[in-house]
């Protein structure tokens, strides 16, 4: 009996038989890992992805050549790269949230006199995707593409408070609560207590928790399924965002977030 004819070409891996490409899966796993971290060394990436250092080295340098990741020469840590923001903005254009938010952010800035921001959840951080700056000389500045830790930003705390409970639980288990100022919430208990206050009043308040001299007030934006998909905030120096203005600013921010929620079907 003649042996069956063997097809030419390399055998397909188990990954490929299910319709995926293993090396691409590995690269995307690395991007996802770096997006949710504050920087990881090559050995840390290898350990967390359970890949050999040589494989990780090749993938990171391939991704780096396209700007998807970048390495800090001083610390040897790898970070998410600027090219990922270009891809992310393409998605944001498709979803329409940035375009729909622009007139609302502008109206909020003109009403409050402070810089208005739009941010989305990105791993353990807030990714700022749009901003309308105030004309004041001293102002907050979070250009699109920059990020801030969830526990030390107004939008981040709003997303933790109004997002799915699992998001907060995973964040507390996974991410260190880094101290930036003497007002940063650095224990799970302190952050949980603040979450209860945020839910009760409907907006969050970053009281110099990331940057001394700056305050931020934020509220969540919901989609049609009731998911908190983004946050809107105003931020400014403490001498303009006084404690006596928090309630008024909170109402303005909440109204702007509700308007954007309605525009997104929420």
N, C-alpha and C positions, 0 to 999 in steps of 0.2 A: 504494500500500500504506500502510495507516495505521501511524503510528509507535506503538511499544509505550508503554503508559501508564507514566509515571514515578511511583514511590511517593513520597509526601510524607515530609518529615523529612530531617534531615541525613544525609549518607553515613556509613557506618560506617568507622572507621579500621581499619588493618591489625591493630592490637592487639585491637580489639573483635571482628573476625571470627574470632579464635582463642578467643573466649570470655572475654577479659579487658578491663578498662577502663583506658585509658592513664593517666588522671590518678590513679587509685587505685594503679596499679603504681608511679608516680613517688613518691607519698606513702609507700608501703610501703618503697621503696628508701631513702628518706631516713631512715625510722625505723630500718631495719636498719643504715644507715651510722652514725647517731648512737649506736645501742646499742653499737657496737664501737669507739667513740672516747671520748676524754676531753673532748670539746667541740670544735665546729667553727664558724667564722664563716660567715655567709651566703655569702660569695664562695667559701669552701673547699667548702661543700656543693654550690654550683653547679658548681665545677670538677670535683669527684669524681663527680657524677651526670651531668655533661655536659648540664646544663639551663641555661637563661637565668636570670640573677639575678632578673628580675621574676617568672618562674614559681616559682622557689624561695621568693621572698618571700611570694607568695600561699599556697603550700602550707604553709610553716612557720607562718604566722600562723593558718591554718585549723586546723592540728594543735595549735597553742598554745592556741587558744580552747577546745579540748576537753581540755587538760592532757596531751596526748600528748608534747609537747615543751615546753621552756621556755628562755628566754634569760637569760643572766647580764648584767645591765646594766653591770657593771664591765669585763667583757672582750668583750662583744658576741658571745660564743660561745653556740651552741645545744647543748642537752643533751637526752637522753631525759627524758620527763616522768613524773610520779607516776601518771598514769592508765594507763600501760603496765604498771605493777606490778599494778594491779587486774585487768587482762586476763591477766597472767601467772599470778596466783594462781588464776584460774578454771581455767586449764590444769592447774596443779599439783593442784587439787582433783580434777580428772578423772583424772589419772594416779595419784593416791593417795599419792604419795611423802611429802608433808608430814604427812598423817595417820598414815601407817605409821611415820614417823620419830619422832613425838612421844614415845611411850613409851620408845623406844630412847634418844633424847636425854636424857630425864629420868633414866633408869637410868644413863647415862654420867656425867651431872652429879653424881648422888648418889654414884656409885662413886669418882669422881676428885676431887670437891669443886670443880671448875672449870666455867666456862661451856661448854656444848656447843652446837655450831652445825651447820647444814645449809646447803650452798651448791651452786649449779649454775653451769655455764658460761654466760656471757653476753657474746659477743664476745671482747674481750681482757681481760675481767674476770670475777671471781666475783660472782655475785648471791646474797646471803644471803637465804634464804627461811624459815628457822625458827631459833629459839634458845631454849634453856632456861638462864636465868641462875643463877649460883651466888648464895648468900646472903651471901658475903663482901663486906665493905665496898669493897675494891679489887678490881675485876673488869673483864674485857674486855666491850665492848658493841658488837655488830654487829646493830642492829635489822633485821628483815626489810625488804628494799627497798634497803638500802645495798649498795655494791659495793667491791671491792678489786682492784688489778691482779694478774694471774695470777702474775707473777714475784716478788711480794712478799707472798704469803699462803700459809698452809699448805694450804688446800683448792686454791688455784690451782695450786700446784706439784704436788700430788697428781694433779690432772686433767691437767696437762701431761705428767707422767711416765707415767701409765697410760692416757692417751687414745690415739687414733690418731696415729701419727707425723706425719701431715700437719698436725695441730692445732699441734704444737710448731714445725714448720717454718714454717707460715704466721705464727705469732705472732712468731717471731724475725725474719722478713722484714718484718713490717708494723709492729710496735709498738716504740716506744722503751723501753728498760729504764730507767725513771726511778729516780733515787736518792732514797730517803726517809731513810735513816740511813747511817752508815758501814759497816753490815753488809749493805746491799742488794746483791743480785747484779746487776751492771750490764753484764756482757759476755756474749755468747752462749756463750763457752767456760766461764765460771764456772757459768752456768745448766745447760749440758749436763753438766758434771761432777756437779752436784747431782742432776740427773735420774738418773744412774747410781747414786748413793748411795741415792736414794729407792726405786728399783726393787729394789735389793739387800736393803734392810731391810723394805720393804713399807709404809712410811709416810713422810710428809714432816715437816720440822721448820723452822718459821719462827723463827729465832733473832734477834729484834728487828730484822727486816729491813724491816718497815713502820712500827713504832712502838717507840721506845726504851722499854725496861722491860717489854715484853710479848713473850711467846712463844706459839707455836701448834703443835700436832701434829695431823696430818690423815691420813686414809686414804680411798681411793676407794670408791664404791658402783657396782656393776655391774648391768646388766639381763640379761635372759635371753639376749641375743645376745653378751654379754661386753663391751658398750660401757660405758665409765666415764661414768655419767650424772649423778653428784653426788659430793659429798664430805662427810664428817663430821669435825669437829675439836673439840678442847678448847683453850681459850686462857686465859691468865692471866698475872699478873705474874711477873717473873723470880725474885723471892724465894720464890715458891711452886713455880714450874715450873723447878726447878734441873736442871743437867745430869745429876745422878745419878738424876733421876726420868724422863728422856726415854724410856728403854727400857720402863719399866713403863707409862707413860702411852701409849706407842705401841702396846703390846700391847692395852690396854683400848680404844683408839680403833679399832684394826684389827678387834677382835672385834665392836664395835658396827657398823662398816661392813659386815662380813660378814653380820651378822644382818639388816641392812636390805637388803643385796643378795639374800639368800635370800627375804625378804618380797616383793621386786620381781621374783622369778623368776630371779635371777642365780645 
